[in-house]
């Protein structure tokens, strides 16, 4: 065989081997740290957190004790749109990131986060003790892969006053009720009496108004106010009209109470803890409010209460869109300190830390059910009973500015209905027509 051909083949084989090595190297970048963590080796980690105070109060002391040779530099979470946050992160280059769900999904899609699955498998990190709903949400946000872990989650439940239900002969709420069922239960309580003494059938979450309640009831059964492609308002459908009618009937029956004022005022004037609201929608942290009120008002009557799951779609009763993740920890795929960064993320989400934190209430629900504070005296099952609903593409189709403008439009129209200045059908038609005009104008601004 001529020598030049041998050389060409040798060169081709070498190039092929180099290509395979490069491909394997690129794949390895998404497969977790190839090196092991040396706890005796000093290392500096940049941690993106809400702010320095939050990080050190919540995790800092425990992390410093666990990793004495790791120096932590806290980078404050950027604000602005998702794109603006991504630009800020690319400049600051954190090793460990504390992320919201939308930012987690965006960075995972961009390949900016380390795939944790290989490290989880290698270190035999126990996922079995974590709520399957949380793991499912994280995988959904990562297109089937785990690019982050969350030590806690949020979801709403229905707190209810058992004594009021017994007093008025109304059957107790149960898990997996529909919104229509809940509102009908609320209307079985009296609506008479002075503002200082009367009771209410139902109180939604503190930041909500009438239109928020309508949106919650609609989205619970799979409705969206915007079409799947994000181009049309679809609030005038027959299904939405039924939701509007159900909520407005409860509102005009005068059995709904909407909290007002700032957080301090709402705490001071909380009617559920005063025994004047039959059903209250709220999250896990509200249990602390009940306990605090009982402690600060020792002469008040002990509250006999229980909880049930948030209302669901009767056609799909095991899922909810009320479940969310606000504290997802991830490792940057561009970090030069992946082994140390992974150890930090692993510890924050570990059973050991969950056990320590089970002694205190921090507001959200630990993902490890065995370590929920006060679970011996408080019914935690409804918080873990439902799975996350599939995300709809139109959920993120509108900007926050449009959502606020649309909410103001709808709220104004609903108050006209409440004042008998407009029929409900007329109000819905206005919300549909003017809402479409708003959506079109915001879409033009976003895509000139």
Secondary structure, DSSP 8 states (H G I E B T S, - for coil): --HHHHHHHHHHHHHHHHHHHHHHHHHHHTS--SS---TTS-EEEEEEES-HHHHIIIIIHHHHHH-TTEEEEEEE---SSHHHHHHHHHHH--SEEEE-HHHHHHHHHTT-B---HHHHHHTT---TTB-HHHHHHHHHHTTTS---EESEEB--EEEEEHHHHHHTT-----TT--HHHHHHHHTTS---S-TTT--EEEE--TT--HHHHHHHHHHHTT--SB-TTSS-B-TTSHHHHHHHHHHHHHHHTT-B----S-HHHHHHT-TTTTT-EEEEEE-TTHHHHHHHHHHH-TTS----EEEEE---BTTBTTEES--B-S-EEEEBTT-S-HHHHHHHHHHHTSHHHHHHHTTS--SSEESBGGG-TTTTTS--HHHHS-EE----GGGGSS-HHHHHHHHHHHHHHHHHHHTTSS-HHHHHHHHHHHHHHHHHHHHHHH--
